[in-house]
Amino acid sequence: MNQEILNFCIGKGILLDKETLNIFENFKNPDLIKRIIEILNFNYNKKFITRSFFNSTIANEILTNSNNISEEDLESLFLDLGVQIVKAPLFLSEYKLNPLNNSNVNDEPVKIIHNYKNNPKKIVVEDFIKNFRNRYNVLKSILQEHSELDNLVSISRLNPGKQSSIIALVYDKRVTKNGNILLDIEDLTGRTVALINKSRTEIYEKSKEILLDEVIALKCSGNGEMVFVNDIIFPDVKLIESKKSDVDEIAAFISDVHIGSMKFLESNFLKFINWINGNLGGF
């Protein structure tokens, strides 16, 4: 297995010190070792891994970011590495949210409806393209709900001399020597140039808010080579009717706490949970 692990690390551009390699070899589970190396490479971009690099925080992060590593196997490996896994709380469901002075609040733990787990992989150009296309389609669906977008077509189907509406992403924005604004825009079918004349004061002022990579709708006329903008419509947030509860509830939304990472401040987080449960300090 020694050579198998070495070849795998070479393929990833990673070096292991002899002590770590021997521990990995003795573990007799090459698939687990390869998975751990992939996670370390993705999360830390480590090129040289030594035994001293491993700690309980990294162990928690590996366990959190993998669906196919058993907790028992991971604990056994890290014991061989001289690290005892001290488990950090993974979800708020481990705490009972019981705000002060609210006897109507259910003492049951929070129910996790969906837990997102990241499966590390190499990011390639196609991933960025997919991200931009998904973003374009989401914003397009919002803009399509505007009733004022008459004769909505794609860029490739623009009809010369006919008033149309298009939804496009702003690729570039520049000002001509005459003070007009030119937008290079594109959708999934093609690209064209949109001209906003400075004499159209209201539209011209609107255009100052346009940012690169923004998805907007344009009411315009022209052809596939250039369109003349008559109005600009930005995607707006759709107001969804609020759902009601028979009792007063308190909800707190938190994010970006870095649970399981090397930067995770466990004691501060636990203190915060105690505060939010009403067990520490006041409101």
N, C-alpha and C positions, 0 to 999 in steps of 0.2 A: 504493500500500500504506500510505502514511503515514496517510491518513484511516481506513483499515480498522483499523490498530493503535490509533489514537486512540479510535475508537468502541468497540473491544473493551475498552480500559482504562477508559473512562468507564462501561461496563456493569459493570465490577468495582469501580468507585470508586477507581481508581488513577491517579496522575499520573506522567508521565515527564518528565525534564528534556530539553532540546532535543538535547543531545549524544547521549544514549542513544537517543532516538527516531530520530535520523539514522543511527546505527549499525544499529539494528533495520531501518530502511527499506532500507538498502543491502544487507542480507543476502539479500533476495529470497526469503524462506521464511516466509510469514506463519503457517503452521501450527506451525512450530517456535517462533516468537516467542510465539504465544498459549499454547502448552503451558508454556513457561518462566514466563510471567506467572501462569498458573494455579497452578503449584507455589510460586512466591514468595508469592502471595496466601494460599495455604493454610498454608504452613509459617511464614511470618514476619508475615503480616497487614500487609504494607507498603502504605502509602497514597501514598508519594512515592518513586520509584526513581530514583537517580542512578547515573552511571557508577562512582563511587567505592564504591558498595555491593557490587559484584561482586568476588569473590576465588575462589581455587582451591577452598576448602572448599565454597562455595556451588555451584560447578560440579560437584563430586563428588556433592553432595546431589541436584542436579537429575538427574544421570545415574543415580544409584541409584534414584530414585523415579519413573522413567519407563521404560516398556517400548518406547516408540515414538520415542525420540530417539537417533539414532546418535551414537556417540562422536566420529566424524570431524566431523560437522556442529557438534556442541557445541564441540569444540576450535577450529574455524574461527571461530565466533561470538565465543568468549571471547578469541581472539587479537586480533580487531577491538576488543574492549573493553579490551585491554591486560593481559589476565590469562593467565598460563600455567598450565595444569592440572597440578598435582602430585598424582598419583594416590595416594590412601590405600589400604592393603590392605582389600579389601572382605570377604574371607572367611578363616576360619582355615585353609581348604584351601590357602592360599598358603604355609603353614608346615608343616614336617614335625614331628609331635609325637613326640619321641623322648626319653622320660624317662630319667633317669640309671640306670645299672646294670641295664638290662633288655634283654638281647640278643634276646628273643623278640618284641619289638615290631616290627611291620611299619613300614618306613620310607616307605610310600606315603602321599601326602597324604590328609587327611580327605575323605571323600566327602560332598558336599552332597546330601542326599536331597530336600529341599524348601527353596526360598528364598522367603520372603514379601516381596512388594513392595507398598507402599502406593500406590494410585491416588488422588490427592487429589480430594475432592469436597466439596460443601457438606453439612454435617451438618444434618439436619432432624428433626422430631419423630418421623417414622416410623422413623428409624434407632434412636432410643432405645427405641421400642416393640419393635422387632425384637430388640434386644439383651436386653431384659428377658424377652421370650417365649422366646428361645433358652436363656437362663440357667434359666428356670423349667422348661423341658422336660428339660434335662440333669439338674437336681437331682431332678426328678420320676422320671426313669428309675432313678436311684440308690435313691430311697425305695421304689419299687415292688417292689424285690427283698426287702423285709422281709416275712417270712412272717406276722408278727403283725398285719398290716394286713388284717383281715377285712372283707369287703363294701366294697371300695374303690370309691367313687363320686365323681362331680364334685359341686360345690356345687348345681348346678341339679337334681340327681337325688336330693337328700337325702330320705329317707323318714321322716316324723314318727313318733316312738315306736320307731324301729328303730335298733339299734346300727350305726354305719357308720364308715368311715375316709375321710378326705379329705386331699388334698395341696394346700396353698395357700401363697400369698405373704402375708406380714404387711404390711398397709398402714398400720396404726396400732396403738398399744399404750397403754393408760391404766389407772389404778387408780380403782375406784369409791369412794364415801364409806364403804362397808362393808369396804373393804380387798381386794375381789376384783379380779382382773385381766380386762380386756376386750381382746380382739384383734379389730380389723377385718381380715378376711382375704378373699382373692379368688383365683380361678383363672380359666381361660380361658372359663368359662361363667357366672360371676356372683360376687357378693359376699355375705358374711354376717358375723355377729358371733359370736365364740367366748368363752364365759365360763369362767374358771378360778377355782373356789371356793377361798378361803384355807383352808378346813377340810380340803381334800385336800392335806395337807402336802407329800408327795413330789412331786406334780405341780406344786404351787405353787412349790416351790424350783426345779424344772426351768424353769418359765416365766420366771424371772428372767434366764435366759441368752438369751432370745429377743430378737433385734434387728429393727429395721425393715427391710423389703425382704428378710427372710430367708425361704427356702422350707422349710417343715416339714410333717410329717404329724401329723394329729390323729385319735385314736380318740375318737369322740364319739356323742352322741345329740341329737336335736332336729330342727328343720326349717330351711327356707331363711332364716328371719328370725334365729334364734339357735340355736347348738349348745352343749352342755355337755360340756366336755373331760374325758375319762377317762384319757388318756395322751398324751404328746408324744414324737415320734420325730424326731430330727435326721438329716440326711443324713450318712453316714459315708464315709470313704475306703475303696474296695474294694481289698483286698490282691491284687495280681497276682503270680503265681509268677515269680520272677526267672529270666531266661535265663542260661545258663551258657556259659562259654568254656573251651576246652581249655588256655588259657594265662592267666596273670595279666595283667590289663590295668589301665591307669590312665586315668580320664576326668576332665576338668575341665569344669564347666558355668559359663559366664560370660554375663552379660546387661547390657543398659542401658549399653553403652559409647559410644553416640552417634557411631558411625562415620559420617563424612560430614557431620556437623552443625557448626555454628559453634562448639559447645562441645567438640568432639572433641579430646582430648589425644593427638595422634599419637605423640609421642616417648615418653610414659609408657606408651601401649599397646604399642608395639614393645618397650620394655624389659620389660614384663610377659610378652610372648610369648617373649622370650629366656629369661626366668626359668623360665617354665613348661616350656620345652623342655630345661631343665637346663643352659643355656649361660651362666647368670649366677647368682651367689650359691649358696645351698644350701637344703636342705629341713629 
